Amino acid sequence: QVQLVESGGGLVQAGGSLRLSCAASTRFFVNYVMGWFRQAPEKERELVAVVSRNGAVTDYARSVGGRFIISRHNANNTVYLQMNSLKPEDTAVYYCAADPTFGASHKTPGDFYYWGQGTQVTVSS
């Protein structure tokens, strides 16, 4: 069982920045593909960014490309999401997710096994 705890959410003005963190309770953090998802009110949960086990490969939703950066620190069992140039449409609950499956796609919520409780990000105009 892996527990994921997000932090760093809050209220920010448009154009501002936030850095989300997700701490994982596992000795084998390097075995997990890590992702950030978000869910706005009355919308489906969507992938924001995903990072490979060694951090070398990343992928982003088109809506956040060039503004958000996902990274991980395997020695600290932590994954980060640096969010820059925030827009009101980035307002959502942001979730951290982890999955140990090798050779699988990691693009949808169903592709991830473990989830955090989420952290609220609100961007005011």
Disulfide bonds with the S-S distance in Angstrom:
Cys22-Cys96 2.09
